[in-house]
Amino acid sequence: MKVISRIYIYDNRLNNITPFTMQLAHFRNMLIILIHKLKEHLNYYPINEGLLYSLLVDKLNLKRTKDENKIEKLNKLLEFINSDNSLSELLNSLKKLKRELSNNYAIQSIIRQVCKSFKSYRKAYEEYLKNPNKFNGTPKPPKAKKLKNIDKFTVELNKLSFKVIGNVLHIKLYQNKRVKVKLPTYIKELSSVRITYYLDFAYIDIVYDKHIEELKPLNNYKSGIDLGVENFATIVSNGEVIPSLVIKSGHLKSFNQWYNKLLSNLKSELDLTKNELKKKSNNIELITKSDILIKRLRKENYQLFTPYMVDDSFKIVKYRLPLKKKKFGIYEPNNSNLKVQLDMAIVPIIATDDTFRRVGFGKGMYDRFFAKLPYKPITIFTSLELCKCDTIITSSYDIEADYIITF
């Protein structure tokens, strides 16, 4: 049977995985735009995987193709694309990115992913025309998404994209870049690998075959289970401990339909809420900017740390995902024991006074933390707006800023 094992990536391997997934996301965006533009003129979505991949081949050899129907469709597509400058430029950009990635297997995976999305849309739209009451709105086709708004992206790679040497998995990314993953000893026969970029980290799902030995009865009692559609499960037993019974699937189907509809409604509400936040608040922009800053600092090999609440003060832990909501609604990474000397500290404030000392949230946690340090790092206060009092309202033990940054 197929089994999935997940391995999380937090370290320097992200420096190769992040640009790889973002380039593939960019390729996916351009491919979706090309399909939409072709649909405007062809009145249908050209989502044949073979045709799309043939369009991206630098030197197309039609003599190797025996399918005359495919050759005819491909020639018409190429003729049409070459007659339109914008389409021709878009196709050339796709070819250029494909060459830069130099990973045909990843490109094929993205093409399959895009075609599957369009086919799912078409199926949903056909169902919508028959039963519009089942939907909250008209199904929409896949669309390109700004790279800065992509918080999650997955690509699946087949056996030709990786190899196992000893107990180490070597995965080809782009050009000559590879990522190595140490495999658990129980993983033997790999069938595929999925790489997922998620916010500021990544994880790799390893799909492998696991042999399960045939179960043997411990005594003379035997039971058999038959899974079906109308009857979810039929259990037959020759023992008194396990009675024979039939489990109907009607209630399970109803529950599954209710769950899927509820999940769809929640996702729609979440999307609407995100869109409203983007229109009415700059918080989303601030979060995006902080994500960009974190990625840039990591790319330049800076080490990032964050406070971790301990009693009435802090300790320093390494910044890494996932973050968990803790006391006062503050998100923190997992605990770790480190001895580091900070070069710079970025501290949130409510206000400051004429001495540039911190007016905080009244708990004194930052003051106690900095008082214990045998050195003083460069200290930067941050606030959405500069709230400064012209008189002195702080005490000598309140921390003092070297710089203040507002948004």
C-alpha positions as CSV (number, residue, x, y, z in Angstrom):
1,M,0.0,0.0,0.0
2,K,1.0,3.6,-0.5
3,V,2.1,5.5,2.6
4,I,3.1,9.2,3.0
5,S,5.9,10.4,5.4
6,R,6.3,14.2,5.9
7,I,9.7,15.9,6.5
8,Y,9.8,19.6,7.5
9,I,12.5,21.9,6.2
10,Y,13.6,24.9,8.2
11,D,17.3,25.3,7.5
12,N,19.5,26.6,4.6
13,R,17.9,24.2,2.2
14,L,15.0,26.8,2.0
15,N,17.4,29.0,0.0
16,N,17.0,26.6,-2.9
17,I,13.5,25.3,-2.4
18,T,11.9,28.8,-2.1
19,P,13.2,30.2,-5.5
20,F,12.4,26.8,-7.1
21,T,8.7,26.8,-6.0
22,M,8.3,30.5,-6.8
23,Q,9.7,30.1,-10.3
24,L,7.2,27.2,-10.8
25,A,4.4,29.4,-9.4
26,H,5.4,32.1,-11.9
27,F,5.4,29.5,-14.7
28,R,1.9,28.3,-13.6
29,N,0.7,31.9,-13.7
30,M,1.9,32.5,-17.2
31,L,0.5,29.2,-18.4
32,I,-2.9,30.1,-17.0
33,I,-2.8,33.5,-18.7
34,L,-1.9,31.9,-22.0
35,I,-4.8,29.4,-21.8
36,H,-7.2,32.3,-21.0
37,K,-6.0,34.4,-23.9
38,L,-6.3,31.4,-26.3
39,K,-9.8,30.8,-25.0
40,E,-10.8,34.4,-26.0
41,H,-10.1,33.5,-29.7
42,L,-10.8,29.8,-29.8
43,N,-13.9,29.8,-27.6
44,Y,-12.6,26.8,-25.6
45,Y,-9.9,26.2,-23.1
46,P,-6.9,24.3,-24.8
47,I,-6.1,22.0,-21.9
48,N,-4.6,19.0,-23.6
49,E,-1.4,18.2,-21.6
50,G,0.4,16.8,-24.7
51,L,-0.4,19.8,-26.8
52,L,0.6,22.3,-24.2
53,Y,3.9,20.6,-23.6
54,S,4.6,20.4,-27.3
55,L,4.0,24.2,-27.5
56,L,6.9,24.7,-25.1
57,V,9.4,22.5,-26.9
58,D,12.2,24.6,-28.4
59,K,12.8,22.3,-31.4
60,L,9.5,20.5,-32.2
61,N,9.9,17.4,-34.3
62,L,6.4,16.6,-35.7
63,K,7.8,13.6,-37.6
64,R,8.0,11.6,-34.4
65,T,4.2,12.1,-33.8
66,K,1.9,9.7,-35.6
67,D,-1.3,11.3,-34.3
68,E,-2.4,13.4,-37.3
69,N,-5.2,15.0,-35.3
70,K,-2.8,16.2,-32.7
71,I,-0.4,17.5,-35.5
72,E,-3.3,19.5,-37.1
73,K,-4.4,21.0,-33.7
74,L,-0.8,21.9,-32.8
75,N,-0.1,23.5,-36.2
76,K,-3.3,25.6,-35.9
77,L,-2.3,26.7,-32.4
78,L,1.2,27.6,-33.4
79,E,0.0,29.5,-36.4
80,F,-2.5,31.5,-34.4
81,I,0.0,32.2,-31.6
82,N,2.7,33.4,-34.1
83,S,0.2,35.8,-35.7
84,D,-0.4,37.6,-32.4
85,N,2.6,39.5,-30.8
86,S,1.3,39.3,-27.2
87,L,0.7,35.6,-27.4
88,S,4.0,35.0,-29.1
89,E,5.9,37.0,-26.4
90,L,4.0,35.1,-23.7
91,L,4.9,31.7,-25.2
92,N,8.5,32.8,-25.6
93,S,8.6,33.9,-21.9
94,L,7.3,30.4,-20.9
95,K,10.0,28.7,-23.0
96,K,12.7,30.9,-21.5
97,L,11.5,30.1,-17.9
98,K,11.4,26.4,-18.8
99,R,15.0,26.6,-20.0
100,E,16.1,28.5,-16.8
101,L,14.4,25.9,-14.6
102,S,16.0,23.0,-16.6
103,N,13.6,20.5,-14.9
104,N,11.2,19.0,-17.5
105,Y,9.6,16.7,-14.9
106,A,8.6,19.6,-12.7
107,I,7.3,21.5,-15.7
108,Q,5.2,18.5,-16.7
109,S,3.8,18.3,-13.2
110,I,2.7,22.0,-13.3
111,I,1.1,21.4,-16.7
112,R,-0.8,18.5,-15.3
113,Q,-1.8,20.5,-12.3
114,V,-3.1,23.4,-14.4
115,C,-5.0,21.1,-16.8
116,K,-6.6,19.3,-13.8
117,S,-7.7,22.7,-12.3
118,F,-9.4,23.7,-15.6
119,K,-11.1,20.3,-15.9
120,S,-12.4,20.5,-12.3
121,Y,-13.7,24.0,-13.1
122,R,-15.4,22.7,-16.3
123,K,-17.0,19.8,-14.4
124,A,-18.2,22.2,-11.6
125,Y,-19.6,24.6,-14.2
126,E,-21.5,21.9,-16.0
127,E,-23.0,20.7,-12.6
128,Y,-23.8,24.4,-11.8
129,L,-25.9,24.7,-15.0
130,K,-27.9,21.6,-14.0
131,N,-28.2,22.4,-10.3
132,P,-27.4,26.0,-9.5
133,N,-28.9,25.8,-6.0
134,K,-26.0,23.5,-4.9
135,F,-23.5,26.4,-5.4
136,N,-23.0,29.7,-3.5
137,G,-22.1,31.4,-6.8
138,T,-21.0,30.7,-10.4
139,P,-17.8,28.5,-10.5
140,K,-14.8,30.5,-11.7
141,P,-11.9,29.2,-13.8
142,P,-8.3,29.1,-12.4
143,K,-6.6,32.5,-12.5
144,A,-3.1,33.8,-12.0
145,K,-2.1,34.8,-8.5
146,K,0.4,37.4,-7.4
147,L,3.5,35.8,-6.1
148,K,3.6,37.9,-3.0
149,N,0.1,36.6,-2.2
150,I,1.1,32.9,-2.5
151,D,1.3,31.4,0.9
152,K,1.3,27.8,-0.2
153,F,2.5,26.0,-3.4
154,T,3.0,22.3,-4.1
155,V,4.8,20.5,-6.9
156,E,4.8,16.7,-7.3
157,L,7.9,15.0,-8.8
158,N,8.2,11.5,-10.2
159,K,11.0,8.9,-9.9
160,L,13.0,10.6,-12.7
161,S,13.4,13.7,-10.5
162,F,15.1,12.1,-7.6
163,K,17.4,9.3,-6.6
164,V,18.3,7.6,-3.3
165,I,21.9,7.1,-2.4
166,G,22.3,5.1,0.8
167,N,19.7,6.6,3.1
168,V,19.8,10.1,1.6
169,L,17.2,11.3,-0.9
170,H,18.6,13.6,-3.7
171,I,15.9,15.8,-5.3
172,K,16.7,17.8,-8.5
173,L,15.3,21.3,-8.3
174,Y,16.4,23.8,-10.9
175,Q,19.6,24.0,-13.0
176,N,22.3,22.3,-10.9
177,K,20.5,22.9,-7.6
178,R,19.5,19.9,-5.5
179,V,18.2,19.3,-2.0
180,K,19.2,16.4,0.1
181,V,16.9,14.8,2.7
182,K,17.9,12.0,5.1
183,L,15.3,9.3,5.0
184,P,14.0,7.3,7.9
185,T,15.3,3.7,7.9
186,Y,11.7,2.3,7.4
187,I,11.3,4.0,4.0
188,K,12.5,1.7,1.2
189,E,10.7,2.0,-2.1
190,L,9.8,5.6,-3.1
191,S,7.2,6.2,-5.8
192,S,6.9,10.0,-5.8
193,V,7.9,13.2,-3.9
194,R,5.8,16.3,-3.2
195,I,7.5,19.6,-2.3
196,T,5.4,22.2,-0.6
197,Y,6.4,25.8,0.1
198,Y,4.3,27.1,3.0
199,L,4.9,30.7,4.2
200,D,8.4,30.8,5.5
201,F,9.2,27.1,5.5
202,A,8.7,23.9,3.4
203,Y,7.9,20.3,3.8
204,I,8.5,17.3,1.6
205,D,5.9,14.5,1.4
206,I,7.6,11.2,0.5
207,V,5.2,8.6,-1.0
208,Y,6.5,5.1,-0.7
209,D,5.3,1.5,-0.8
210,K,4.8,-0.4,2.4
211,H,4.3,-4.1,2.5
212,I,1.8,-5.2,5.0
213,E,1.9,-8.9,5.9
214,E,-1.3,-10.9,5.6
215,L,-3.1,-11.2,8.9
216,K,-3.5,-14.7,10.3
217,P,-6.3,-15.7,12.7
218,L,-5.2,-16.3,16.3
219,N,-7.8,-19.0,16.8
220,N,-10.8,-20.6,15.0
221,Y,-12.8,-17.4,14.9
222,K,-12.8,-15.6,11.5
223,S,-14.3,-12.3,10.2
224,G,-14.6,-10.8,6.8
225,I,-15.3,-7.2,5.8
226,D,-16.6,-6.2,2.4
227,L,-16.6,-2.4,1.6
228,G,-19.2,-1.2,-0.9
229,V,-21.2,1.8,-2.1
230,E,-24.7,1.2,-1.1
231,N,-23.6,-0.7,2.0
232,F,-20.6,1.0,3.4
233,A,-19.4,-2.2,5.1
234,T,-20.7,-5.7,5.5
235,I,-19.1,-7.7,8.3
236,V,-19.5,-11.4,8.5
237,S,-18.2,-13.5,11.5
238,N,-18.4,-17.1,12.7
239,G,-17.8,-16.0,16.3
240,E,-20.1,-14.7,19.0
241,V,-17.7,-11.9,20.0
242,I,-18.0,-10.0,16.7
243,P,-21.6,-10.2,15.4
244,S,-22.4,-10.1,11.6
245,L,-23.8,-6.7,10.6
246,V,-24.3,-4.3,7.7
247,I,-23.5,-0.6,7.9
248,K,-25.6,1.4,5.5
249,S,-23.9,4.3,3.7
250,G,-26.9,6.6,3.4
251,H,-26.2,8.6,6.6
252,L,-22.5,8.7,5.9
253,K,-23.1,10.1,2.4
254,S,-25.5,12.8,3.8
255,F,-22.9,13.7,6.5
256,N,-20.2,13.9,3.8
257,Q,-22.3,16.1,1.6
258,W,-23.1,18.4,4.5
259,Y,-19.5,18.6,5.6
260,N,-18.3,19.4,2.0
261,K,-20.9,22.1,1.7
262,L,-20.0,23.6,5.1
263,L,-16.3,23.6,4.2
264,S,-17.0,25.3,0.9
265,N,-19.1,28.0,2.6
266,L,-16.3,28.6,5.2
267,K,-13.7,28.9,2.5
268,S,-15.8,31.4,0.6
269,E,-16.3,33.4,3.8
270,L,-12.6,33.3,4.5
271,D,-11.8,34.5,1.0
272,L,-14.3,37.3,1.3
273,T,-12.9,38.4,4.7
274,K,-9.3,38.4,3.3
275,N,-10.4,40.6,0.4
276,E,-12.2,43.0,2.7
277,L,-9.1,43.2,4.9
278,K,-6.9,44.0,1.9
279,K,-9.3,46.8,1.0
280,K,-9.9,48.3,4.4
281,S,-6.8,47.7,6.4
282,N,-3.0,48.1,6.0
283,N,-2.4,45.1,8.4
284,I,-2.2,42.7,5.5
285,E,0.3,44.9,3.7
286,L,2.4,45.1,6.9
287,I,2.3,41.3,7.3
288,T,3.4,40.9,3.7
289,K,6.2,43.4,4.2
290,S,7.5,41.6,7.3
291,D,7.4,38.3,5.4
292,I,9.5,39.8,2.6
293,L,11.9,41.3,5.2
294,I,12.3,37.9,7.0
295,K,12.9,36.1,3.7
296,R,15.5,38.7,2.6
297,L,17.4,38.6,5.9
298,R,17.5,34.8,5.8
299,K,18.7,34.8,2.2
300,E,21.6,37.0,3.4
301,N,22.3,34.5,6.1
302,Y,21.2,36.6,9.1
303,Q,20.1,34.7,12.1
304,L,16.6,35.7,13.4
305,F,15.4,35.2,17.0
306,T,12.2,36.0,18.8
307,P,11.1,36.4,22.5
308,Y,9.7,33.4,24.3
309,M,7.7,34.2,27.4
310,V,9.0,32.6,30.6
311,D,7.3,33.7,33.9
312,D,7.5,37.5,34.0
313,S,10.2,38.0,31.3
314,F,11.6,36.5,28.1
315,K,14.2,34.2,26.8
316,I,15.6,34.2,23.2
317,V,14.6,31.3,20.9
318,K,15.2,30.9,17.2
319,Y,12.5,32.2,14.8
320,R,11.0,29.2,13.0
321,L,7.5,28.1,12.0
322,P,5.0,27.0,12.9
323,L,4.1,29.7,15.4
324,K,1.6,28.9,18.2
325,K,-0.8,31.3,19.9
326,K,0.3,31.7,23.6
327,K,-0.4,34.1,26.5
328,F,-1.8,37.5,25.7
329,G,-2.6,36.3,22.1
330,I,1.1,36.4,21.1
331,Y,2.4,33.9,18.6
332,E,5.6,32.1,19.5
333,P,7.8,29.4,18.0
334,N,8.6,26.2,19.9
335,N,10.9,26.5,22.9
336,S,14.7,26.0,22.4
337,N,17.8,26.5,24.5
338,L,20.3,28.9,22.9
339,K,23.1,31.2,24.1
340,V,23.4,34.0,21.6
341,Q,24.5,37.7,21.6
342,L,22.1,39.9,19.8
343,D,23.5,42.5,17.4
344,M,20.1,44.2,17.1
345,A,16.7,44.1,18.8
346,I,13.4,45.3,17.3
347,V,11.0,46.1,20.0
348,P,7.3,47.1,19.7
349,I,6.1,50.2,21.6
350,I,3.0,52.1,22.4
351,A,4.7,55.5,22.8
352,T,8.0,57.1,23.8
353,D,8.8,60.3,25.7
354,D,11.5,63.0,25.4
355,T,14.2,60.7,26.6
356,F,13.3,58.1,23.8
357,R,12.6,55.5,26.5
358,R,9.9,52.9,25.9
359,V,6.3,53.2,27.0
360,G,5.1,49.6,26.6
361,F,2.1,47.5,27.7
362,G,2.6,47.7,31.4
363,K,4.0,44.3,32.2
364,G,7.7,45.2,32.3
365,M,8.8,42.1,30.5
366,Y,11.1,43.8,28.0
367,D,12.6,45.9,30.8
368,R,13.4,42.8,32.9
369,F,14.9,41.0,29.8
370,F,17.2,43.8,28.8
371,A,18.3,44.5,32.4
372,K,19.7,40.9,32.5
373,L,21.8,41.4,29.4
374,P,25.5,42.0,30.1
375,Y,25.6,44.1,26.8
376,K,23.4,46.5,24.9
377,P,22.3,45.6,21.4
378,I,21.3,48.2,18.9
379,T,17.7,48.9,19.9
380,I,15.0,49.8,17.4
381,F,11.5,50.8,18.5
382,T,8.6,50.1,16.0
383,S,5.1,51.5,16.0
384,L,2.3,52.1,13.5
385,E,2.4,55.8,14.4
386,L,4.8,58.0,16.4
387,C,3.2,58.8,19.7
388,K,5.7,60.9,21.6
389,C,5.2,62.8,24.8
390,D,7.2,66.0,25.3
391,T,7.5,65.5,29.0
392,I,9.4,62.7,30.8
393,I,6.9,59.9,31.8
394,T,9.3,57.0,31.9
395,S,11.7,55.7,34.5
396,S,15.5,55.1,34.4
397,Y,15.0,51.4,34.1
398,D,12.8,51.7,30.9
399,I,14.8,50.7,27.8
400,E,16.0,53.4,25.5
401,A,16.0,53.4,21.7
402,D,18.8,54.0,19.3
403,Y,16.3,54.4,16.4
404,I,12.5,54.6,16.0
405,I,10.7,53.3,12.9
406,T,7.0,54.0,12.1
407,F,4.9,52.7,9.2
